[in-house]
Structures are given as C-alpha cells and as structure tokens.
Amino acid sequence: MLPQREELPVAESEEKTEEPPLFRVLLHNDDYTTMDFVVQVLQTIFNMPENQAIQVMLNVHVKGIGIAGVYTYEVAEMKVAKTTAMAREQEFPLLCTMEPA
C-alpha cells in the first residue's frame, strides 16, 4: 500500500480579473415631465423602492440632475434606452443619459 500524500493547494493565479468599468445613469430635469412619472420610471426600470425613488426624483427636480443608478456599460445603455422609450410613449421629453462613474 502506498503512503497517502497530502494534497497541496494549487497556487492562486497572480492575474486579477479586472472589474468592468461602471457608468452612472442620469435623469435630467425638464419643465414637462411629471414628478409622478419620474418616480414610476425609477420604480419600474431601476427597481427602486418608493421612498428612494422619491428622493432621487427630488434631486432631479431641485438640482437639475439625479443619479438613477450605476451599472456596467451594457446594462446602463439598456436602462437609458428603456427610460427614453417609456418617456416618449407617454409623450414626456425626459432626458436620460449615461457617463463613466
């Protein structure tokens, strides 16, 4: 019978996987889009609870701009497109953009 050998741990790779760059999705204030609609967008597209959605909406209203979320490029791009489509469907000029975080 052969003596049992201890299994040695495999050396961890020194290579770190890079995190993908993140992008902020921004909502811009305008004089036509209703506050209720902005809250609805934040709840449905950005999955925010109502209280948080109201806070972000108030930031947009008071400061002129608000951060709806921070995502990878593809997710941010999709959320901008969905927000814009939802706004146009309701005939609101809501501007939604993205920028590197």
Phi, psi and omega in degrees: 000134182279144177293142180285137179260145176285140176281125178269140179295142178286134181299134180288143179297138179285342183285122177266138175282132182282138175289141178292150179295148182253154181230138175275135173260124186246141172251137183249140180289147171214173184271001187241323182292130182283154178297320179300320180294320179298318177298318179299316178300313182296326179284317186277316184272324184256005176053039180270145171292156186306314182300317179292320179298321178295318179299314180296317179301318179294323174300315179299315183294314185278315185267348180092348181203150178211150180271119179276335180170171179232125188217171170293165185306310185296318180292316179299316181299318180294319181292323176298314181296315180296318180297313180298316179297316180296319180294315181294323179300326180265006179062038174253144180272021184310126179262128178232124182230175175223152179213156178301139181281000000 
